Amino acid sequence: MPVDDEELVRQPEGEPGDCYYNAARIAGLPEKVVVHQFNPNAVRNTRSLGDMAGLQDMGVHLVRVEPGRDTTEHHFHGQDEEFLYIVSGRARATVGDASFEVGPGDFMAFPKNSPAHSMHVPEDAGEDCVYLMGGTRSPIDVCTYPRLARRMYRVDGAKEYAALADFRKV
């Protein structure tokens, strides 16, 4: 049976409960300003979609980063996995030693222990970079910041860090 375009945009029958969030509801979420604990230039304006939906094992965020700002400190995770999907705007991504421009429709995925990564929105970008960011929320994660020679541990939400030079093999 053919389906016309009008049927494709209808909401599901019955009550969608807290499983469906239309664009107006998402746009109405307040943005939370998040400044990275190790990089004061990494300022993200974040709408936490996963928190709104009650997700516990995965975070999903709609993020807006203004020109001249970083998205994070260059890092990689030992236990958590992450992804980014660029919705609008442009940024300069650095993954490992490679640096390249990303824009709308581009996707990056970072499995456990993938190369360190970060993005910077150039001052002359002309617009904010907006992206969908998601990832797992392991109870324990080890996050390494190679440019800072620092490693951070998160255990059940509590974070501690140490200089890489202070670690010893046992």
C-alpha positions in Angstrom: 0.0 0.0 0.0 1.6 3.4 -1.0 2.4 5.9 1.7 2.0 9.6 1.0 4.3 12.3 2.4 1.7 13.4 4.9 1.6 10.0 6.5 5.3 10.0 6.9 5.3 13.1 9.2 2.4 12.1 11.4 3.2 11.2 15.0 2.6 7.6 16.1 -0.9 6.7 17.3 -1.5 6.5 21.0 0.7 8.1 23.6 4.4 8.2 22.8 5.2 8.8 26.5 8.8 9.8 27.1 10.2 8.0 24.1 9.4 10.7 21.5 10.7 14.3 21.6 9.7 16.7 18.8 11.9 19.5 17.6 9.9 22.1 19.5 10.4 20.3 22.8 14.2 19.9 22.1 14.5 23.6 21.1 12.7 24.5 24.4 15.4 22.7 26.5 17.6 25.2 28.2 21.3 25.1 27.2 23.7 24.3 29.9 27.1 26.0 29.6 29.8 23.4 30.2 33.4 24.5 30.6 36.0 21.7 30.4 37.8 21.1 33.6 41.3 21.3 32.0 40.6 23.7 29.1 38.9 27.0 29.9 38.6 27.7 26.1 36.5 24.6 25.7 33.0 25.9 26.2 30.0 23.9 25.1 26.4 25.0 25.1 24.6 21.7 25.7 21.1 20.3 25.6 21.2 16.9 27.2 18.7 14.8 25.2 19.7 11.5 26.9 19.2 12.9 30.4 15.8 14.3 29.4 14.9 10.8 28.2 16.2 9.1 31.3 19.0 7.3 29.6 21.5 6.0 32.2 24.1 3.9 30.2 24.5 6.4 27.4 24.8 10.2 27.1 23.3 12.0 24.1 23.8 15.8 23.8 23.0 18.5 21.2 26.0 20.8 21.5 26.6 24.3 20.2 30.2 25.7 20.2 30.8 29.3 19.3 33.6 30.5 17.0 37.0 30.8 18.6 36.2 28.0 21.1 37.4 24.4 21.5 35.0 21.5 22.0 37.1 19.8 24.6 40.7 19.1 25.6 42.5 16.7 23.3 41.8 13.3 24.8 40.8 9.6 24.5 38.8 7.2 26.6 39.9 3.8 27.8 36.4 2.5 28.5 33.8 4.9 27.1 33.0 5.1 23.4 31.9 8.4 21.7 30.4 9.7 18.5 29.9 13.1 16.9 27.6 14.0 14.0 27.9 17.5 12.7 24.5 19.2 12.2 25.6 22.7 11.1 28.6 24.9 11.0 32.2 23.9 10.6 35.2 23.0 12.9 38.8 21.9 12.6 39.0 18.3 14.0 42.2 16.8 15.2 42.4 13.0 15.5 45.7 11.7 16.5 48.2 13.7 14.4 45.8 14.4 11.6 43.9 17.7 11.3 41.0 18.3 8.9 37.8 20.4 8.5 34.5 18.8 9.4 31.0 20.1 8.4 27.3 19.2 8.1 26.7 15.5 7.7 30.1 14.4 8.8 30.4 11.7 11.4 33.2 10.6 13.7 33.2 7.6 16.0 35.7 6.9 18.7 35.9 3.3 20.1 37.7 2.6 23.3 41.3 3.6 23.2 41.0 5.3 19.8 43.4 8.1 18.9 43.1 11.3 20.9 40.6 13.8 19.5 39.3 17.3 19.8 37.8 20.1 17.6 38.2 23.8 17.4 35.7 26.2 15.8 37.8 28.9 14.0 37.3 32.5 14.9 36.3 33.3 11.3 33.9 30.4 11.0 31.0 32.8 10.7 28.6 30.6 12.7 28.4 28.2 15.6 29.2 24.6 15.1 26.3 22.4 16.2 26.7 18.6 16.6 25.0 15.6 18.1 27.4 13.9 20.6 26.8 10.6 22.3 28.6 7.9 24.1 28.6 5.2 26.7 28.7 5.9 30.4 30.8 3.1 31.8 30.8 3.0 35.7 34.6 3.3 35.5 36.5 5.2 32.7 40.1 6.3 32.2 40.5 9.4 30.1 44.0 10.4 28.9 45.0 13.9 27.9 48.2 13.4 26.0 49.0 17.2 25.4 48.7 17.8 29.2 50.5 14.5 30.1 47.5 13.9 32.5 45.2 11.0 33.1 41.8 11.2 34.8 39.8 8.4 36.4 36.0 8.5 36.8 34.5 6.0 39.2 30.8 6.1 39.6 30.8 9.8 38.7 33.6 10.9 41.0 36.7 12.2 39.1 40.4 12.2 40.1 43.5 12.9 37.9 47.2 12.6 38.1 50.2 13.5 35.9 51.3 10.7 33.6 54.9 11.0 35.1 53.6 9.9 38.5 52.4 6.5 37.3 54.5 3.4 37.9 54.2 -0.1 36.6 53.3 -2.7 39.3 
